[in-house]
């Protein structure tokens, strides 16, 4: 009548195990656990679950087997259905041991194992397989004149862009591919770093009005050559060569095109001089310096003067004008430059309604300086739909979602951008501030550390990391990080860190320098300093100034964790309303 199973005379150990169905229960559980692991793996791969889910499941399910064996021993024999003290004690001990084992295993998982890349925004069938992935390395300039690098780089980027327009392919963006320029790195290492199955490399030799272009497509797994060819053409035929190269790559990778897909661009210029000026503009812009931005504006304007119907030149000019505005002297000049940028973007869209970079440029301007959130989203939605494989577009979409406070959509787009451009410090930086805005400090630190690994001297990244240190109460580390920045970033960081360290004299001195030296260009950062110091009235005064000056940083007002202390103030809600941002 007690809680111990009834024993039969003559029962041996194995006979009792068989009678109580311990083996049957154990085998059934093992089969069910194996099936469940396969299901978890399938759904994890399909819906991009964090890597920790299948790993923990692989440990937890085997730990369940002793529980099943114990229960079978006491209940496999239907003659006894009561729970004994021995059974309960055994199960408690097993639960404690299993819990400790799971905790020990989970604590050893990397932070990235807990982060899900999420799902992407609408991408018009972005379904590239791993085998259909490619990096287009910068074609080597074999011309004696090294100043012709811009031409070979431009050829590379045009081929890259042709391939990236196909959703069936995953094409690594320029930032990552060009990071290997002039570096002696083997193809296998490049492919592994960029996570691609194929690499396209080549060379360009220009002489007068002729050009020789040699290219080869290599499969990274065995370094075998899938296709190669050399083209000797007139400069006027350079677009035809680009189409031929892209078409050959598509054929070699056995990519099936849809009926309405063509491996060509309908938005080219027939004027070689206009194209040459356009390539110069692209190269100057890629330097990411004040002189580079202003020089690219002049080059794109020259391209447009030579061909007023050249839509891509208008789109590039729009972005260059809006960024170059940060380096002019007066508010009137800033407004004029950004107005010209918006007009150029509008013109690009009129000339080419299906050109994705035109919508991206206009969405960028509407987002950062016009505070036209609905217009920005409409433009970027359209850009994503037209060209889902463009890392820049995915990044801009992710930035907009982060600014609006829609962190899950933001992280999905930014993770897609990282897939397409894994060596982009800017995209990892964006992931960092979006995680910070969501209060996910660990993920923010991982993303910002990666951004810094790629670009150790970035003031943007060091400043953001300094803010993260402040938020986590690590003031000494914050000060060290801020001192690795330059310009107003360094001064604003000094003012905040010294306040946290209790040195109000140094904090005040840095704040005075920030106001007197950088009052026009760093109104938003000045508001950050006042907010961190707890001086709300001054913080809102400088947020108003940032609004008057059309400070690009002001769009970050909801996402900036430093300003969190202002959220409860009615003036913060009023400022969001003034900017048209959702509360």
Secondary structure, DSSP 8 states (H G I E B T S, - for coil): --SS----TT--HHHHHHHTTHHHHHHHHHHHHHHHHHHHHHHHHHHT--HHHHHHHHHHHHHHHHHHHHHHHHHSSTT-----HHHHHHHHHHHHHHHHHHHHHHHTS-GGGG------S--SS----STTEEEE---EE-SS-GGGHHHHHHHHHHHHHHHHT-TTSEE--HHHHGGGTT----HHHHHHHHT-SEEEEEEEEEETTEEEEEEEEEETTTTEEEEEEEEEEEGGGHHHHHHHHHHHHHHHTT----TT--SS-S---S-HHHHHHHHHHHHHHTT-SHHHHHHHHHHHHHHHHH-TT-HHHHHHHHHHHHHHGGGSSSHHHHHHHHHHHHHHHHHHHHH-TT-HHHHHHHHHHIIIII--HHHHHHHHHHHHHH-TT-HHHHHHHHHHHHHTT-HHHHHHHHHHHHHH-TT-HHHHHHHHHHHHHTT-HHHHHHHHHHHHHH-TT-HHHHHHHHHHHHHTT-HHHHHHHHTTS-HHHHHHHHHHHHHHTT-HHHHHHHHHHHHHHHTTT-HHHHHHHHHHTT-HHHHHHHHHHHHHTT-GGGGGTTT-GGGGGGTTSHHHHHHHHHHT---
